[in-house]
Amino acid sequence: MDSHGQDEQRVVWAVVGTAIGPLMLAATPDGLVSVVFHATLQVCGKTLERLASRLGAEPVEDPGSALLAEPIRQLEEYFAGRRRDFELPLDWSLISGFNRQVLRELASSVPFGAVVGYGDLAGRVGQPGAAQAVGMAMGANPLPVVVPCHRVVESDGGIGGFGGGLETKRKLLALEGVLPEPLF
């Protein structure tokens, strides 16, 4: 139990405004566990149900939680152009197997301002020819922005897909200097 009488396995969450719209952040004592785009009431409700089911603890809205302070600060710095790398403890418990392997490789080896092809990333984890599986791993990423799935693109130069929508992916890539800002 902590000083508030809560189980240490608690999950806290908050919605923060960003340049790409509201993000829902959730954290456990192990680290940031979830980042969700387009955090409307409906999206948050579904996410809270999923988190409770998967993590075995009822999430508590607590924007002032110490567990969320550093993720919120670092995301604000990122969107303000003052941060290139996230230095946060991450709770990987929502993802496993190949997907976790691919996302960890992405997080550790594709820096700010760079992109990688789906097939190239598959090769980096010893699975050449698994580009489609890498695409599925990107779609299952519970920590977008922080684990930068927006940096994964098609080998022919196409932008590829994105769970947060292609406009969000374009904005993130423009923020990192990979794409020009749209003129309109």
N, C-alpha and C positions, 0 to 999 in steps of 0.2 A: 504494500500500500504506500502511496505517496502522501504528502502533507494534506491533500484534499480528500483523503479516504478513497482514492480511485485505484483500481488495479493497475499495476505497471504495464500491462498489455493494452492499455487504452489507446484509442485512436482519436486524434483531434483534427479538426478541419476548419478551413476558412475560405472565403472567396476574396480574391484580390483583383483589382482593376489593372489592366495592362494595355499596352499599345495594340494588342491583338484581341482585346475583349477580356471579359472576366474569366479568370482561371480559378478552379477549385483545387486547393492544395490539402492533402491529408498526410499526417505523419504519425508514427509510432515512436516509442522510445528508441527503436533501432535506426530511425531516420525517416526521410521523406519517402512515402510509400505510393503516392498517387498525385498526378497532375491531370486535370480534366479541362478541356477547352469548352467554350460557350456555356459557362456555368449559370444557366437559368435555374429557376426553382425546380422545374421538371428534371433537368439533367442532374442537379444535385440530389434530388430525391432518389433517382435510380442508382446513382453512384453510392449513396449512403447505404442503400439496401445491399448492393453488391459487396461493399466493404465489410459490412456487418457479417454477412454470410461467409465471406472468404477469410476474414481475420478473427472471427469469433468474439468480437467486441463491438458494442454499439458506439459508433462515432459520436463525438461531442463537439459541437461548434464552439471554438475557443480561439478567436483570432489573436488574442494576447498570449497564447501559450508559448513557453520557451521552446517547445518542439518545432514551432512554426516560425519563430523570429528570424533565424538565419536564412531559411529558404526564402522568406518574403523579402528580406534585405537583398539577398543575392539576385533574385529575379528583378527587383526594382533597378539594381545596378546594371544588369544585363540589358533591360529595355531602355535604359538611359544612355547606353553606349559606353558604360564605365567598367564592364566586366566581360571577359571573354571565356573564362572557364568557371564552372561551378565546382566548389569545394565543399561538398555536403555529404554527410552520411546518408546512404540510401538503403532503404528496406526493400530487398528484392523478393519478398515473400509472395507477391502476386504473379510471379512469372518463374518458369523453371525450364529445364532441359535446353534444347537447341535455341529457343527464343531468348533465354537468359544469356546463353553463351554469345549469341550475336549482339545483343544489346550491350553487354559488358565490353565487347570488342569495339563496338561503335563509340561508346562513351570514352574509352581510353585511347583511341587511335585516330579519330577524325576531328581535328581541331576546328575552332572558330574560323569561319571564312573559307573552309574547304568542303568539298563534297566527295562522295564515293558512290560507285555504281552498286546496284544490288548484287550483281555477279561478282564484283571485286570483293565485296564484304563476305560473300559466301566462301570465296577462296581463302580469305584471311582466317576463317574458322575451320579450314580443312574440308570444306564441302563444296568444291567447285561444281557448278551445274545446279546449285540449289538457290538460284536467284529468286524463284517464286516463294520458296520457304522463307527467305530473308524478308521478302515483301510481307508475308504473313506475320513475321516477328515484329516488323515495324508497326503493323496494324494493331498488334497486341501490346505495344509498349505502354506500360502504366505510368511512365515518367517522361512524357514528351517535353520538349524544350530543354530540360535538364539532361536527359539522355537524348541526344539530338537527332532523332529520326528524320527531321526536316532536311538533314544533310545527305540523305540517301536519294539518289536520282537514277534515271535510266541511263544505260550505257550509250544510247544514241543521242544523248543530250536533252531528252525530255525530262520534265520535272518529276514525273512519277505521281503516285497517289499520296494521300495524306489524310489521316483520320480527322484532323482539325479543319479540313477543307483546303483546296488548292490556293485560295486567296491568303489564308493564314500561312501556308508554306511559303508563298511568294514574299509575304511581309517579313518572315523570319530570315529568309535568304537575303533579302534586300538589307535588313538590319546588319547582317554579317558581311555585306559588301559583295556577295556572290552574284546577285541580280541587281539591275538598276531599279530604283523606285519607279512605280508606274507613273506615267504622265497624267493619267486621269482614271 
